[in-house]
Amino acid sequence: MPPQQHEQEQDHLLPLLADDREERAYDPTEKVVVIGLDDGDLDNLSTAPPFSWKKLWLFTGPGFLMSIAFLDPGNLEGDLQSGAIAGYSLLWLLLWATAVGLLVQLLSARLGVATGRHLAELCREEYPSWARMVLWVMAELALIGSDIQEVIGSAIAIKILSNGILPLWSGVVITALDCFIFLFLENYGVRKLEAVFAVLIATMALSFAWMFGETKPSGSELLIGILVPKLSSKTIQQAVGVVGCIIMPHNVFLHSALVQSRDIDNNKKGRVQEALRYYSIESTLALVVSFMINLFVTTVFAKGFYGTEQANNIGLVNAGQYLQEKYGGGLFPILYIWGIGLLAAGQSSTITGTYAGQFIMGGFLNLRLKKWLRALITRSCAIVPTIIVALVFDTSEDMLDVLNEWLNVLQSVQIPFALIPLLYLVSQEHIMGTFKIGPVLKNFFRLCLIIYLAKEN
């Protein structure tokens, strides 16, 4: 072989070898190309170009996938218990927790867009080995706890919709297969996957809005609950659970990776500013939808069960039956409406859990594995303990509801292990460049974290 030809082949292989050395959230061929202004024009812009509805549509997707974590069965568990035990009094906390959650997710998106890397990758690069391993273990524990709730939630929905024919453990096995659904959908491209999630979110919204319309909660009490902060010692556990449900540790890692599904040149300031603008809009819209869905669930159970004997006993397992006894069948039995909404929540969140698990494991450990193998490993980490939980607690509804409640608290405890690295990284100029956050925003989040930790203690 002539030397010149040999050198040309080596030069051709170098990019392939370099790409193979480090795990990346998306391959270049998988990214959505955003059609917009000429690259040369954007190079000379110090601010983002004019707003475009077409571009907003092309950027819409990652925020709605992120919002699934605000709507998983663990959230529904927290919502219904909050409504049944505290009535409308914690709606203000739901609102402000969602608002703070939005700010956290916008920081996560900012990190991903400005650096071209997601949070797990940057933790691997910036932290010493011992700290990196601690953060990875904590992220995995948070993900496993969340996955248990999501899979159990789907299994409960399957049991409801099958009239009890399928036991809890069989629902867990059926739900476990969603990782293969995820891989199948991913082969058709990011936009197709996002469309499926849009359908699942719409299903939840319609189901729980129907329940809201059927039960007719008090409008005045709802407004007072949103506008007037109130917290008592009797509702502190539900309050902590609400915060833990809304701000999910694994979701912080997930969103910083999802935003990289769009082809953005992070070396061009105009492109980055443009992406951040559209991601901010679509994330806000997504979390407004998620807040309304959580509001529907909380107020339905506040209307039906607050101050009753069932309030302390109601949970994800028996909620449908209690609703059926309280409000009857109607045109379409409320038990099945609840089951459909719960199934949509469980299926969508387990798939995003698989997604998050791949990014977390791949980013922290720099694993270069086939996608199906990573999905199988990630799913197995959650399914094995979930099947054990299903077999042990299948005959004890009360114990399963208590477990779900404490898993929500576990999410709360894990929040600092995702939030502290995020705040550190987005405030570093050598990482973020001109897109680092200022001291005001950084100190605001520090204050929120201090207040939160004080409440935990």
Solvent accessible surface area in square Angstrom, and as a share of the most:
residue,aa,sasa,rsa
1,M,150,0.67
2,P,78,0.49
3,P,103,0.65
4,Q,127,0.56
5,Q,83,0.37
6,H,87,0.39
7,E,101,0.45
8,Q,108,0.48
9,E,79,0.35
10,Q,94,0.42
11,D,91,0.47
12,H,134,0.60
13,L,89,0.44
14,L,100,0.50
15,P,75,0.47
16,L,105,0.52
17,L,97,0.48
18,A,50,0.39
19,D,97,0.50
20,D,88,0.46
21,R,144,0.52
22,E,56,0.25
23,E,18,0.08
24,R,85,0.31
25,A,11,0.08
26,Y,12,0.05
27,D,74,0.38
28,P,110,0.69
29,T,133,0.77
30,E,55,0.25
31,K,57,0.24
32,V,20,0.12
33,V,102,0.59
34,V,14,0.08
35,I,109,0.56
36,G,37,0.36
37,L,78,0.39
38,D,96,0.50
39,D,67,0.35
40,G,36,0.35
41,D,82,0.42
42,L,1,0.00
43,D,81,0.42
44,N,133,0.68
45,L,61,0.31
46,S,77,0.50
47,T,88,0.51
48,A,23,0.18
49,P,4,0.02
50,P,107,0.67
51,F,84,0.35
52,S,33,0.22
53,W,192,0.68
54,K,123,0.52
55,K,10,0.04
56,L,15,0.07
57,W,170,0.60
58,L,28,0.14
59,F,4,0.02
60,T,32,0.18
61,G,5,0.05
62,P,2,0.01
63,G,0,0.00
64,F,45,0.19
65,L,4,0.02
66,M,0,0.00
67,S,1,0.01
68,I,0,0.00
69,A,5,0.04
70,F,1,0.00
71,L,1,0.00
72,D,0,0.00
73,P,0,0.00
74,G,2,0.02
75,N,1,0.01
76,L,0,0.00
77,E,0,0.00
78,G,8,0.08
79,D,7,0.03
80,L,0,0.00
81,Q,11,0.05
82,S,2,0.01
83,G,0,0.00
84,A,0,0.00
85,I,45,0.23
86,A,6,0.04
87,G,1,0.01
88,Y,22,0.08
89,S,24,0.15
90,L,3,0.01
91,L,0,0.00
92,W,33,0.12
93,L,18,0.09
94,L,6,0.03
95,L,60,0.30
96,W,152,0.53
97,A,7,0.05
98,T,10,0.06
99,A,37,0.29
100,V,31,0.18
101,G,1,0.01
102,L,29,0.15
103,L,64,0.32
104,V,1,0.00
105,Q,3,0.01
106,L,41,0.20
107,L,6,0.03
108,S,0,0.00
109,A,2,0.02
110,R,70,0.26
111,L,0,0.00
112,G,0,0.00
113,V,5,0.03
114,A,14,0.11
115,T,19,0.11
116,G,29,0.28
117,R,68,0.25
118,H,2,0.01
119,L,0,0.00
120,A,0,0.00
121,E,0,0.00
122,L,8,0.04
123,C,0,0.00
124,R,31,0.11
125,E,74,0.33
126,E,64,0.28
127,Y,45,0.17
128,P,71,0.45
129,S,68,0.44
130,W,182,0.64
131,A,12,0.09
132,R,54,0.20
133,M,84,0.38
134,V,65,0.37
135,L,17,0.08
136,W,50,0.18
137,V,66,0.38
138,M,51,0.23
139,A,4,0.03
140,E,20,0.09
141,L,82,0.41
142,A,0,0.00
143,L,4,0.02
144,I,43,0.22
145,G,3,0.03
146,S,0,0.00
147,D,1,0.01
148,I,17,0.09
149,Q,1,0.00
150,E,2,0.01
151,V,0,0.00
152,I,1,0.00
153,G,0,0.00
154,S,0,0.00
155,A,0,0.00
156,I,4,0.02
157,A,0,0.00
158,I,21,0.11
159,K,68,0.29
160,I,23,0.12
161,L,63,0.31
162,S,24,0.16
163,N,109,0.56
164,G,42,0.41
165,I,139,0.71
166,L,64,0.32
167,P,44,0.28
168,L,6,0.03
169,W,119,0.42
170,S,15,0.10
171,G,0,0.00
172,V,0,0.00
173,V,65,0.37
174,I,78,0.40
175,T,1,0.01
176,A,16,0.12
177,L,95,0.47
178,D,1,0.01
179,C,2,0.01
180,F,109,0.45
181,I,86,0.44
182,F,0,0.00
183,L,26,0.13
184,F,120,0.50
185,L,27,0.14
186,E,30,0.14
187,N,126,0.65
188,Y,133,0.51
189,G,31,0.30
190,V,13,0.07
191,R,68,0.25
192,K,118,0.50
193,L,1,0.00
194,E,15,0.07
195,A,54,0.42
196,V,49,0.28
197,F,1,0.00
198,A,54,0.42
199,V,98,0.57
200,L,34,0.17
201,I,10,0.05
202,A,47,0.36
203,T,40,0.23
204,M,0,0.00
205,A,27,0.21
206,L,130,0.65
207,S,10,0.06
208,F,1,0.00
209,A,38,0.30
210,W,109,0.38
211,M,0,0.00
212,F,55,0.23
213,G,41,0.40
214,E,94,0.42
215,T,6,0.04
216,K,147,0.62
217,P,15,0.10
218,S,34,0.22
219,G,47,0.46
220,S,72,0.46
221,E,87,0.39
222,L,21,0.10
223,L,103,0.51
224,I,99,0.50
225,G,4,0.04
226,I,26,0.13
227,L,130,0.65
228,V,74,0.42
229,P,89,0.56
230,K,120,0.51
231,L,69,0.34
232,S,58,0.37
233,S,101,0.65
234,K,180,0.76
235,T,13,0.07
236,I,69,0.35
237,Q,59,0.26
238,Q,20,0.09
239,A,5,0.04
240,V,21,0.12
241,G,6,0.06
242,V,6,0.03
243,V,23,0.13
244,G,0,0.00
245,C,4,0.03
246,I,2,0.01
247,I,17,0.09
248,M,3,0.02
249,P,3,0.02
250,H,4,0.02
251,N,0,0.00
252,V,3,0.01
253,F,2,0.01
254,L,1,0.01
255,H,0,0.00
256,S,0,0.00
257,A,0,0.00
258,L,3,0.02
259,V,0,0.00
260,Q,15,0.07
261,S,2,0.01
262,R,2,0.01
263,D,78,0.40
264,I,31,0.16
265,D,55,0.28
266,N,51,0.26
267,N,138,0.71
268,K,43,0.18
269,K,87,0.37
270,G,0,0.00
271,R,34,0.12
272,V,0,0.00
273,Q,41,0.18
274,E,2,0.01
275,A,0,0.00
276,L,23,0.12
277,R,78,0.28
278,Y,0,0.00
279,Y,1,0.00
280,S,40,0.26
281,I,58,0.29
282,E,1,0.00
283,S,0,0.00
284,T,52,0.31
285,L,93,0.46
286,A,1,0.01
287,L,4,0.02
288,V,83,0.48
289,V,51,0.29
290,S,1,0.00
291,F,24,0.10
292,M,74,0.33
293,I,2,0.01
294,N,1,0.00
295,L,8,0.04
296,F,31,0.13
297,V,0,0.00
298,T,4,0.02
299,T,0,0.00
300,V,0,0.00
301,F,0,0.00
302,A,5,0.04
303,K,97,0.41
304,G,2,0.02
305,F,2,0.01
306,Y,123,0.47
307,G,72,0.69
308,T,50,0.29
309,E,164,0.73
310,Q,65,0.29
311,A,8,0.06
312,N,124,0.63
313,N,81,0.42
314,I,3,0.02
315,G,0,0.00
316,L,0,0.00
317,V,29,0.16
318,N,18,0.09
319,A,0,0.00
320,G,1,0.01
321,Q,93,0.41
322,Y,43,0.17
323,L,0,0.00
324,Q,45,0.20
325,E,118,0.53
326,K,106,0.45
327,Y,67,0.26
328,G,31,0.30
329,G,33,0.31
330,G,67,0.64
331,L,172,0.86
332,F,86,0.36
333,P,38,0.24
334,I,5,0.03
335,L,27,0.13
336,Y,55,0.21
337,I,6,0.03
338,W,0,0.00
339,G,0,0.00
340,I,62,0.31
341,G,0,0.00
342,L,0,0.00
343,L,50,0.25
344,A,6,0.04
345,A,0,0.00
346,G,0,0.00
347,Q,34,0.15
348,S,0,0.00
349,S,1,0.01
350,T,0,0.00
351,I,6,0.03
352,T,4,0.02
353,G,0,0.00
354,T,0,0.00
355,Y,5,0.02
356,A,0,0.00
357,G,0,0.00
358,Q,6,0.03
359,F,11,0.05
360,I,0,0.00
361,M,15,0.06
362,G,0,0.00
363,G,0,0.00
364,F,3,0.01
365,L,63,0.31
366,N,37,0.19
367,L,50,0.25
368,R,131,0.48
369,L,60,0.30
370,K,142,0.60
371,K,58,0.25
372,W,144,0.51
373,L,57,0.28
374,R,20,0.07
375,A,0,0.00
376,L,73,0.36
377,I,60,0.30
378,T,5,0.03
379,R,6,0.02
380,S,50,0.32
381,C,52,0.31
382,A,1,0.01
383,I,17,0.08
384,V,90,0.52
385,P,39,0.25
386,T,0,0.00
387,I,52,0.26
388,I,99,0.50
389,V,19,0.11
390,A,0,0.00
391,L,110,0.55
392,V,91,0.52
393,F,33,0.14
394,D,37,0.19
395,T,133,0.77
396,S,29,0.19
397,E,83,0.37
398,D,91,0.47
399,M,107,0.48
400,L,3,0.01
401,D,8,0.04
402,V,79,0.45
403,L,45,0.22
404,N,1,0.01
405,E,31,0.14
406,W,137,0.48
407,L,18,0.09
408,N,4,0.02
409,V,24,0.14
410,L,57,0.28
411,Q,1,0.00
412,S,0,0.00
413,V,74,0.42
414,Q,10,0.04
415,I,7,0.03
416,P,15,0.09
417,F,71,0.29
418,A,2,0.01
419,L,11,0.06
420,I,90,0.46
421,P,3,0.02
422,L,0,0.00
423,L,10,0.05
424,Y,87,0.33
425,L,0,0.00
426,V,0,0.00
427,S,17,0.11
428,Q,41,0.18
429,E,112,0.50
430,H,131,0.58
431,I,24,0.12
432,M,7,0.03
433,G,32,0.31
434,T,107,0.62
435,F,23,0.10
436,K,85,0.36
437,I,10,0.05
438,G,35,0.34
439,P,98,0.61
440,V,127,0.73
441,L,63,0.32
442,K,43,0.18
443,N,78,0.40
444,F,80,0.33
445,F,1,0.01
446,R,121,0.44
447,L,101,0.50
448,C,34,0.20
449,L,16,0.08
450,I,112,0.57
451,I,88,0.45
452,Y,27,0.10
453,L,71,0.35
454,A,66,0.51
455,K,95,0.40
456,E,52,0.23
457,N,162,0.83
